[in-house]
Amino acid sequence: MAIQRALLLIADIGGYTRFLKTHAINLAHAHDMVSQLLEAVIDGAASPLELAKLEGDAAFFYAPLSEDARVDVTPAVTAIRAAFERRKELLRIDRSCTCEGCTQVEQLTLKFVVHQGEVAFQRVKRFTELGGVDVIVVHRMLKNSVPIREYVLMTETLARQLAPGLREQALSLQEELEGLGRYTLRYVPLDVLEPAPALSLQPSALRRVVAWTRMTWRSLPYMLKLKQPCTGFRNFDMGSERVAGALQP
């Protein structure tokens, strides 16, 4: 098991909480919408970021760092956010279904938590498992008191490495991280970052049919009750019993 300094980043999708009715079609399509957006998040994460694992409606990334490396997280966050926004706009343009799982895709949001520290890397077959206190820290940061929906929240060390213009816009707050004590964190609203370029696509009947067919095929296991949709989604506030109940005949 190797110990190395690393950048740890979690991109977390939210927005369905309290809005989505517990209905089989809504849930299956909501699962597909989030899955497509997670694919975009992964595609937007450029090297040296590597995917550690998918965690429900979030993606956990890491990047090994040298001991003296300075890290500005802005380019990575901006690229991931741009890919997310482009995919969300494409889902809106190609939408043909009127269920809540599809029509509320525009309400889906993205937030980031970022930390750096010492990480234990363990190779298990073709997967890399990450462990250590700093992995716990970045996950505890997901539960916070940031008063806005879309932001990048980082530890103080990373905030000091932001570009000067952005560093001054990083707002400070104190958080009690469960089991770890009190941390000084800083957050930057995503809307102060460079916006994603707008898509120039126009609605296309053919593209809508293709998108609907693909979504229907991917949703089939959930509609046939072979799988349960939205399992493990942290930002989905409905209990598993209610979700399961919606899929009963």
Secondary structure, 3 states (H helix, E strand, C coil): CEEEEEEEEEEEEECCCCCCCCCHHHHHHHHHHHHHHHHHHHHHCCCCCEEEEECCCEEEEEEECCCCCCCCCHHHHHHHHHHHHHHHHHHHHCCCCCCHHHHCHHHCEEEEEEEEEEEEEEEECCEEEEECHHHHHHHHCCCCCCCCCCEEEEEHHHHCCCCHHHHCCCEEEEEEECCCEEEEEEEEEHHHCCCCCCCCCCCCHHHHHHHHHHHHHHHHHHHCCCCCCCCCCCCCCCCHHHHHHHCCC
